[in-house]
């Protein structure tokens, strides 16, 4: 009985080797319209990636927001700062962070002076 099982196993292994030795190889040719390359270049120019920002201040008064932006720039000049109007508040947003990790690292520094700062991911315009 053991001899039959060994012979069967050898036959299966031999069959597997035969199948693998006769595998086919092929070449794939891809032809695409030249407009696809143009479209890809266009998409690179448009901001389609996710961006993280840190909100440090919000107010219903533009003058207060402007003053807080100046205060922030005096304390931290390493990140771009902008004022966004989102009904009914003016918000001071900081940075264009490509990853959440970058935003978290900046938030640690910013929280020393702006305890209510938080990370957000604004919706991109389409």
C-alpha atoms as one frame of an Amber mdcrd trajectory, in Angstrom:
protein
   0.000   0.000   0.000   2.821   2.413   0.827   4.473   1.717  -2.508   1.310
   2.694  -4.397   1.075   6.009  -2.494   4.701   6.807  -3.287   4.206   5.994
  -6.973   1.081   8.125  -7.053   2.923  11.035  -5.432   5.761  10.718  -7.949
   3.294  10.710 -10.843   1.601  13.859  -9.511   4.943  15.643  -9.040   6.092
  14.585 -12.521   2.849  15.836 -14.058   3.227  19.169 -12.242   6.768  19.600
 -13.553   5.667  18.756 -17.086   2.890  21.331 -16.975   5.171  24.025 -15.622
   7.860  23.333 -18.218   5.397  23.798 -21.059   3.975  27.122 -19.892   3.467
  29.735 -22.565   5.057  33.145 -22.611   3.646  36.106 -24.431   4.237  39.753
 -25.135   1.625  42.408 -24.477   1.553  45.461 -26.698  -0.449  48.433 -25.480
  -1.515  51.042 -27.960  -3.208  54.142 -26.647  -4.438  57.406 -28.010  -1.982
  60.313 -27.702  -4.734  62.352 -26.007  -4.369  60.133 -22.938  -0.844  61.469
 -22.361  -2.153  65.034 -22.681  -4.921  64.278 -20.201  -2.437  62.846 -17.703
  -0.282  65.972 -17.951  -3.367  68.132 -17.453  -4.380  66.144 -14.363  -0.914
  66.659 -12.866  -1.359  70.430 -13.116  -4.718  70.404 -11.333  -4.747  70.023
  -7.560  -6.314  66.610  -7.271  -4.392  65.414  -4.259  -5.554  65.549  -0.700
  -4.245  68.474   1.302  -4.367  68.976   5.043  -4.601  72.377   6.683  -4.667
  73.593  10.255  -7.335  76.027  11.369  -5.981  78.330  14.056  -8.705  80.959
  14.329 -12.236  81.889  13.292 -14.225  85.088  13.673 -17.208  86.876  12.194
 -15.063  90.000  11.826 -12.529  90.218   8.993 -10.373  92.678  10.950  -9.950
  90.223  13.828  -9.076  87.450  11.404  -6.530  89.672   9.653  -4.957  90.637
  12.987  -4.740  87.001  14.068  -3.157  86.060  10.744  -0.470  88.709  11.317
   0.090  87.477  14.873   0.462  83.941  13.586   2.947  84.975  10.901   5.013
  86.800  13.524   5.205  83.638  15.618   5.469  81.066  12.794   6.760  82.044
   9.386   7.406  78.549   8.050   3.907  77.792   6.694   1.665  79.650   4.257
  -1.331  81.310   5.887  -4.654  82.326   4.369  -8.003  83.696   5.411 -11.008
  81.777   4.143 -14.555  83.057   4.315 -17.016  80.309   5.111 -20.456  81.653
   5.970 -20.695  83.294   8.500 -17.050  83.111   9.700 -13.630  84.137   8.528
 -11.150  81.363   9.221  -7.379  81.456   9.393  -5.920  78.337   7.806  -2.278
  77.364   7.889  -0.191  75.169   5.620  -0.593  72.839   2.673   0.435  69.553
   4.211   0.649  66.584   1.865   0.295  63.974   4.598  -1.519  63.746   7.881
   1.817  63.070   9.586   3.212  66.429   8.430   0.085  68.175   9.671   0.288
  66.391  13.036   3.897  67.471  13.499   3.047  71.087  12.732   0.002  70.936
  15.016   2.203  69.957  17.959   4.204  73.164  17.476   1.160  75.349  16.828
  -0.799  74.047  19.839   1.692  75.755  22.146   0.173  79.146  21.217  -3.157
  78.133  19.670  -4.761  75.575  21.949  -7.934  75.272  19.828  -6.117  74.646
  16.544  -7.257  71.586  14.645  -6.435  69.707  11.466  -8.894  69.679   8.597
  -9.022  68.405   5.080 -10.888  70.914   2.930 -12.903  69.693  -0.012 -11.177
  70.267  -3.333 -13.040  72.097  -6.064 -13.944  70.110  -9.123
